[in-house]
Amino acid sequence: MARGRPRKIDTKDALHSVMIAFWQNGYTGTSMSDLAEASGMAKPGLYAAFGDKEALFEKALLHYFETYGGPVFARLKQAEKHVVQDFRDFLGAVADLTLDKETPAGCFLVNALVDCTYGAQRHQEVVLNLRAARFKAIRDRLLKAVAAGEMSEDTDVDRTATFIDGQFSAIALLGRSGSSENDLRTFIETGLQALPASNDLQEISEAAFNSPILRQ
């Protein structure tokens, strides 16, 4: 009996599966055989579609940033809410992703930085460039907040952006180490209270901090 045609696998789905595999095990802990099994594509098909393992890792990093970071950064750029709520949503999205049972623990980019599982020097550059893009998005939102009177005029934007960027990484690491949702929400609200506040910012932050969803 003639063999049927092999099932055609969508390259976007395959890349997403590759990303999950790298996210779970890092670059050095993931072989091409692992990637073939995860994606459902034979090794020759993977090479043809994406290139070698180094190229796959780079594409996986970019896919991660576009898939999970893109929508969040777009909302931050729009600045449609008060700056406190925007950063609550921004950091909350990190917490949600970190706790999502459908994905590996933590943040793929933060994991790569902490584990130093780059595979090649250019991978480290990709990760650092994506981190720089994250920092810029945070800083730009703070500048808009100061201009709109949502934050004090004397706000040190660079220091505040560094603080929020650090909160981002800390949430990913806390979630990776088993912190609960309430732990992360409490951490977020405590951090928001440290922002240089105009009066309305302080009221918004304090009201949320007293929310009953947080651990008492």
Secondary structure as the mmCIF struct_conf table of DSSP 4:
data_model
#
loop_
_struct_conf.conf_type_id
_struct_conf.id
_struct_conf.beg_label_comp_id
_struct_conf.beg_label_asym_id
_struct_conf.beg_label_seq_id
_struct_conf.end_label_comp_id
_struct_conf.end_label_asym_id
_struct_conf.end_label_seq_id
HELX_LH_PP_P HELX_LH_PP_P1 ALA A 2 LYS A 8
HELX_RH_AL_P HELX_RH_AL_P1 THR A 11 ASN A 25
TURN_TY1_P TURN_TY1_P1 GLY A 26 GLY A 29
HELX_RH_AL_P HELX_RH_AL_P2 MET A 32 SER A 39
TURN_TY1_P TURN_TY1_P2 GLY A 40 GLY A 40
HELX_RH_AL_P HELX_RH_AL_P3 LYS A 43 PHE A 50
BEND BEND1 ASP A 52 ASP A 52
HELX_RH_AL_P HELX_RH_AL_P4 LYS A 53 TYR A 64
HELX_RH_PI_P HELX_RH_PI_P1 PHE A 65 GLY A 69
HELX_RH_AL_P HELX_RH_AL_P5 GLY A 70 GLN A 78
TURN_TY1_P TURN_TY1_P3 ALA A 79 ALA A 79
BEND BEND2 LYS A 81 LYS A 81
HELX_RH_AL_P HELX_RH_AL_P6 VAL A 83 LEU A 99
TURN_TY1_P TURN_TY1_P4 LYS A 101 GLU A 102
BEND BEND3 THR A 103 THR A 103
BEND BEND4 ALA A 105 GLY A 106
HELX_RH_AL_P HELX_RH_AL_P7 PHE A 108 ASP A 115
TURN_TY1_P TURN_TY1_P5 CYS A 116 CYS A 116
BEND BEND5 GLY A 119 ALA A 120
HELX_RH_AL_P HELX_RH_AL_P8 GLN A 121 ALA A 147
TURN_TY1_P TURN_TY1_P6 ALA A 148 GLY A 149
BEND BEND6 GLU A 150 GLU A 150
STRN STRN1 MET A 151 MET A 151
TURN_TY1_P TURN_TY1_P7 GLU A 153 ASP A 154
HELX_RH_AL_P HELX_RH_AL_P9 VAL A 157 ARG A 176
TURN_TY1_P TURN_TY1_P8 SER A 177 GLY A 178
HELX_RH_AL_P HELX_RH_AL_P10 GLU A 181 LEU A 192
TURN_TY1_P TURN_TY1_P9 GLN A 193 ALA A 194
BEND BEND7 LEU A 195 LEU A 195
STRN STRN2 ALA A 197 ALA A 197
HELX_RH_AL_P HELX_RH_AL_P11 ASN A 199 PHE A 209
TURN_TY1_P TURN_TY1_P10 ASN A 210 ASN A 210
TURN_TY1_P TURN_TY1_P11 PRO A 212 ILE A 213
BEND BEND8 LEU A 214 LEU A 214
#
